[in-house]
Amino acid sequence: MDFQFAPQEEAFRQELRSWLEANLPADYDPDKFAWEMEAEERFHFQMAWHRKLHEGRWVGIHWPREYGGRGATLIEQFIFHEELERVHAPRPANVLGLLMAGPVIMHWGTDEQKKRYLPKILSGEELWCEGLSEPGSGSDLASLQTRAVEEGDSFIVDGQKVWTSWAHRAQFCQLFVRTDADGPKHKGMSCLLVDMKTPGITVRPLVQITGDAEFNEVFFAEARIPKANLLGPKDQGWQVLVTTLMFERSGIGLDLPVDATLQQLLALVPHVEINGKPASADLAVRQKLAQFSIECKAIRYNVLRHLTRRLKGIPPGPEGSVGKLSGSELGLRMAAFATELLGVYAPLTADSPFTVEQGRWARTALGARALTIAGGTSEVQRNIVGERVLGLPKG
Ligand SMILES: Cc1cc2nc3c(=O)[nH]c(=O)nc-3n(C[C@H](O)[C@H](O)[C@H](O)COP(=O)(O)OP(=O)(O)OC[C@H]3O[C@@H](n4cnc5c(N)ncnc54)[C@H](O)[C@@H]3O)c2cc1C
């Protein structure tokens, strides 16, 4: 493994760094963006930032040039995430369109579909959501029940999706439906590109434990979707779904903010007292921080190992699952440790005069659980690592 970046990669880093210096608003305050803005204000700020990034050709850098991206290498994507993280800049807004719907349309779409959808995903004019999970189908997506029946030149869709992130904001949904209920469950599934304004679609936001409402229930009652919106072959949606999950997992692994959380924790510890002394002097606390730091380093090297493997042309291995599992679990443990240190101060929010850092740690700890579930739960990742890395028998 080579830990040095090549000169052209350092040049890429410099170009991005200069652009960020010139374009990130001078009064941008990452704490205000993350912890003080109301959901609507944060959304509008992120959309404006998305448009600015798009003007600078910094949206979808991993997309091929022919579709408006930069054809960025994996290392350049890694640098892109590092540089945005360094200045705590927000990510582009159309996360699911850029990470999943767009690349899947490039892979499976017709020329008309690519022309119709891709430019507006990149510009952020059309936001996307992903309709996979249902009340009875999450880890086992092959069991999904939302059905689509052919009628003339349309599919008539009935059923329900759940945990659909961004559905309340999205113009389009990449929707997985059952088009043949008689065959084996991995067959008879199809993927539709669905306009969320179609009559018969109802979106109901779900409020999370953090108080935010970022995902939704989506109901379909005789929603008529044109057959031209079928993505990939009918009844072979399982292959489209596997491609979609592959893009999702490869993205999540690169982007877990464990280093940033560690830095915030290190900044907090000297200001917390244990028995009248700063917690940073406490041996047990120091030991814990050292352990977190070691794990952060190990995760970073695992990401680099993943990239090295991909650069050598070897297909993505189980490092993606190792990274997702260890990163999301570490994030949760670090946030939980901070709330332990803060004790009774942890749950106090910005409106209390005794709040510590606007109550960010309790919110982080509550929110961190989500990353251990989204994109495949920790148990499912452990199964993958157990079976494909350690060669254990299937449970
Ligand atoms: C923040 C967030 C955003 C999300 N966004 C979206 C989205 O945009 N679109 C979308 O479609 N979905 C989304 N999801 C849903 C997510 O993909 C599912 O929650 C996840 O796949 C788990 O499915 P489930 O909730 O149905 O749990 P289940 O699959 O019912 O699992 C329940 C429990 O059983 C365990 N379990 C299940 N199978 C096994 C097994 N084989 N071995 C061992 N243990 C097992 C699980 O680990 C879990 O603890 C989101 C979830 C979160 C938290």
PDBQT file of the ligand as one rigid body, heavy atoms in Angstrom, charges set to zero:
ROOT
HETATM    1  C1  LIG A 401     -31.615   7.000   8.625  1.00  0.00    +0.000 C 
HETATM    2  C2  LIG A 401     -32.232   5.954   7.747  1.00  0.00    +0.000 A 
HETATM    3  C3  LIG A 401     -32.532   6.266   6.449  1.00  0.00    +0.000 A 
HETATM    4  C4  LIG A 401     -33.135   5.308   5.621  1.00  0.00    +0.000 A 
HETATM    5  N1  LIG A 401     -33.451   5.666   4.343  1.00  0.00    +0.000 NA
HETATM    6  C5  LIG A 401     -34.074   4.786   3.536  1.00  0.00    +0.000 A 
HETATM    7  C6  LIG A 401     -34.463   5.156   2.210  1.00  0.00    +0.000 A 
HETATM    8  O1  LIG A 401     -34.248   6.293   1.772  1.00  0.00    +0.000 OA
HETATM    9  N2  LIG A 401     -35.114   4.256   1.460  1.00  0.00    +0.000 N 
HETATM   10  C7  LIG A 401     -35.390   2.994   1.916  1.00  0.00    +0.000 A 
HETATM   11  O2  LIG A 401     -35.976   2.224   1.157  1.00  0.00    +0.000 OA
HETATM   12  N3  LIG A 401     -35.028   2.595   3.166  1.00  0.00    +0.000 NA
HETATM   13  C8  LIG A 401     -34.390   3.472   3.987  1.00  0.00    +0.000 A 
HETATM   14  N4  LIG A 401     -34.035   3.095   5.277  1.00  0.00    +0.000 N 
HETATM   15  C9  LIG A 401     -34.425   1.777   5.764  1.00  0.00    +0.000 C 
HETATM   16  C10 LIG A 401     -33.254   0.819   5.962  1.00  0.00    +0.000 C 
HETATM   17  O3  LIG A 401     -32.712   0.412   4.740  1.00  0.00    +0.000 OA
HETATM   18  C11 LIG A 401     -33.805  -0.349   6.788  1.00  0.00    +0.000 C 
HETATM   19  O4  LIG A 401     -34.207   0.153   8.043  1.00  0.00    +0.000 OA
HETATM   20  C12 LIG A 401     -32.763  -1.431   6.987  1.00  0.00    +0.000 C 
HETATM   21  O5  LIG A 401     -32.447  -2.065   5.781  1.00  0.00    +0.000 OA
HETATM   22  C13 LIG A 401     -33.265  -2.504   7.997  1.00  0.00    +0.000 C 
HETATM   23  O6  LIG A 401     -34.530  -2.949   7.672  1.00  0.00    +0.000 OA
HETATM   24  P1  LIG A 401     -35.718  -2.968   8.739  1.00  0.00    +0.000 P 
HETATM   25  O7  LIG A 401     -35.773  -1.630   9.387  1.00  0.00    +0.000 OA
HETATM   26  O8  LIG A 401     -36.941  -3.444   8.049  1.00  0.00    +0.000 OA
HETATM   27  O9  LIG A 401     -35.279  -4.011   9.837  1.00  0.00    +0.000 OA
HETATM   28  P2  LIG A 401     -35.395  -5.602   9.745  1.00  0.00    +0.000 P 
HETATM   29  O10 LIG A 401     -34.811  -6.076   8.458  1.00  0.00    +0.000 OA
HETATM   30  O11 LIG A 401     -36.794  -5.993  10.049  1.00  0.00    +0.000 OA
HETATM   31  O12 LIG A 401     -34.444  -6.028  10.921  1.00  0.00    +0.000 OA
HETATM   32  C14 LIG A 401     -34.873  -6.025  12.293  1.00  0.00    +0.000 C 
HETATM   33  C15 LIG A 401     -33.713  -6.520  13.139  1.00  0.00    +0.000 C 
HETATM   34  O13 LIG A 401     -33.384  -7.873  12.756  1.00  0.00    +0.000 OA
HETATM   35  C16 LIG A 401     -32.024  -7.962  12.380  1.00  0.00    +0.000 C 
HETATM   36  N5  LIG A 401     -31.861  -8.874  11.244  1.00  0.00    +0.000 N 
HETATM   37  C17 LIG A 401     -32.581  -8.911  10.094  1.00  0.00    +0.000 A 
HETATM   38  N6  LIG A 401     -32.135  -9.871   9.273  1.00  0.00    +0.000 NA
HETATM   39  C18 LIG A 401     -31.100 -10.459   9.902  1.00  0.00    +0.000 A 
HETATM   40  C19 LIG A 401     -30.212 -11.524   9.566  1.00  0.00    +0.000 A 
HETATM   41  N7  LIG A 401     -30.300 -12.170   8.404  1.00  0.00    +0.000 N 
HETATM   42  N8  LIG A 401     -29.264 -11.869  10.476  1.00  0.00    +0.000 NA
HETATM   43  C20 LIG A 401     -29.143 -11.230  11.670  1.00  0.00    +0.000 A 
HETATM   44  N9  LIG A 401     -29.971 -10.217  12.044  1.00  0.00    +0.000 NA
HETATM   45  C21 LIG A 401     -30.925  -9.836  11.172  1.00  0.00    +0.000 A 
HETATM   46  C22 LIG A 401     -31.621  -6.543  11.955  1.00  0.00    +0.000 C 
HETATM   47  O14 LIG A 401     -30.231  -6.338  12.098  1.00  0.00    +0.000 OA
HETATM   48  C23 LIG A 401     -32.433  -5.692  12.933  1.00  0.00    +0.000 C 
HETATM   49  O15 LIG A 401     -31.767  -5.575  14.166  1.00  0.00    +0.000 OA
HETATM   50  C24 LIG A 401     -33.434   4.026   6.119  1.00  0.00    +0.000 A 
HETATM   51  C25 LIG A 401     -33.125   3.709   7.446  1.00  0.00    +0.000 A 
HETATM   52  C26 LIG A 401     -32.539   4.657   8.267  1.00  0.00    +0.000 A 
HETATM   53  C27 LIG A 401     -32.236   4.296   9.683  1.00  0.00    +0.000 C 
ENDROOT
TORSDOF 0
